[in-house]
Amino acid sequence: MYKAVRTDLAQAVPAWPLGLPAWDDPWLALALHTPATTYLTVWRHPGAETTATLPLSHLLGCAARVDVLHPAASQAVYSWHPDTADLTLTLPVAPSAVLLRLAHAAPDTP
């Protein structure tokens, strides 16, 4: 998977949609975004609710396409809400993690 995303990593800007994580947080999320793509890695710890909502404010109003990159046979269920810039994600098993790609149009430049 690294070979498929490594060209984007040099220009990617990190963000933590759920805030900077603490070791015992039920959900953790790291977003790496470029002008055209956001890579979102999300971890669910044991004892956490099965569903979390992740705010991705830089994508407000964007009709992003969401793809699961890893694991290929993931049971993740997601729903993108462009009007609120929220991604609702369900990971039915804990502990678990998923890497998602949100493809979006490049922002307008002046």
C-alpha positions, -999 to +999 in steps of 0.1 A: +000+000+000+029+024+008+040+023-029+005+034-040+004+065-017+041+075-012+041+102-039+014+121-020+032+119+014+058+146+007+030+172+002+005+159+027-005+180+057-015+161+089-046+167+109-062+148+138-100+148+132-108+137+167-081+158+183-046+148+194-050+113+208-045+100+243-033+064+247-067+052+261-090+070+237-117+047+223-111+060+187-080+075+171-078+092+137-050+107+116-057+125+083-031+133+057-045+157+031-032+170-002-051+193-026-068+162-043-068+134-017-072+128+020-058+096+035-076+088+068-064+061+092-088+052+119-083+029+149-111+015+171-100+002+206-118-025+225-148-012+245-155+017+220-189+022+203-190+005+169-196+038+151-178+072+152-183+105+134-151+121+121-152+158+112-131+167+081-138+204+078-113+210+050-138+189+028-169+210+036-192+209+005-170+185-014-185+154-030-156+131-020-153+095-032-144+072-003-123+040-009-110+015+016-073+010+009-064-014+038-073-039+048-087-050+014-113-073+031-123-047+057-158-048+073-158-010+075-190+007+067-189+045+059-210+073+049-198+107+036-218+138+044-205+168+023-230+193+038-214+188+073-180+175+063-185+145+085-176+109+078-196+083+097-176+051+101-185+018+116-158-008+125-177-038+138-147-055+154-124-041+180-095-037+180-094-028+144-081-002+120-088+010+085-070+032+059-094+052+037-088+074+007-112+103+001-107+116-034-118+152-040-116+180-065-086+203-060-097+236-044-101+267-066-070+288-068-071+325-073 
